[in-house]
Amino acid sequence: MALFLITFVAIAVVFVLMAIGVMFGRGALKGTCGGVNNGECLCTQKCEKKLRAEALAEHK
C-alpha cells in the first residue's frame, strides 16, 4: 500500500507541475508529428488513412 501511495503522489506532483507550467504561459504538450527533426513537423500532407476517415465523416 505504501508503494501505491508513493507512486500516486509522484504522478500527482508531475500533473500539478505540468498544469502550473500551462497556466503560466507554456504551451500544451504536443507530439512532433512522428519525426525527429528538432521538433519540426515533417508532415506536409495528410496520410491516406486520415483522408479516408475525413471522407467517411463527411458522408455521415
C-alpha positions as CSV (number, residue, x, y, z in Angstrom):
1,M,0.0,0.0,0.0
2,A,2.9,2.3,0.7
3,L,4.3,1.8,-2.7
4,F,0.9,2.7,-4.3
5,L,0.7,5.9,-2.2
6,I,4.2,6.9,-3.2
7,T,3.6,6.3,-6.8
8,F,0.2,8.1,-6.7
9,V,1.8,11.2,-5.1
10,A,4.7,11.2,-7.5
11,I,2.3,11.1,-10.5
12,A,0.0,13.8,-8.9
13,V,3.0,16.1,-8.4
14,V,4.0,15.7,-12.1
15,F,0.5,16.5,-13.2
16,V,0.4,19.6,-10.9
17,L,3.7,20.8,-12.3
18,M,2.5,20.4,-15.9
19,A,-0.7,22.3,-15.1
20,I,1.2,25.1,-13.4
21,G,3.5,25.3,-16.5
22,V,0.5,25.6,-18.8
23,M,-1.1,28.3,-16.6
24,F,2.0,30.4,-16.7
25,G,2.1,30.6,-20.5
26,R,4.0,27.5,-21.5
27,G,2.2,25.8,-24.4
28,A,0.4,22.5,-24.0
29,L,2.3,19.3,-24.6
30,K,2.1,18.0,-28.2
31,G,3.7,15.5,-30.5
32,T,6.3,16.0,-33.2
33,C,4.2,14.5,-36.0
34,G,6.2,11.4,-36.0
35,G,9.5,13.0,-36.9
36,V,12.7,13.6,-35.0
37,N,13.7,16.8,-36.8
38,N,14.3,19.1,-33.9
39,G,10.6,19.1,-33.1
40,E,9.7,20.4,-36.6
41,C,6.7,18.7,-38.2
42,L,7.7,16.8,-41.3
43,C,4.1,16.0,-42.3
44,T,3.1,18.4,-45.1
45,Q,0.1,16.3,-46.4
46,K,-2.5,14.1,-44.7
47,C,-1.9,10.4,-45.0
48,E,-4.3,8.1,-46.8
49,K,-5.9,6.8,-43.6
50,K,-6.6,10.4,-42.3
51,L,-8.1,11.4,-45.7
52,R,-10.4,8.3,-45.8
53,A,-11.5,8.9,-42.2
54,E,-12.4,12.5,-43.0
55,A,-14.2,11.5,-46.2
56,L,-16.3,9.0,-44.3
57,A,-17.1,11.6,-41.6
58,E,-18.4,14.0,-44.3
59,H,-20.7,11.4,-45.8
60,K,-22.4,10.6,-42.4
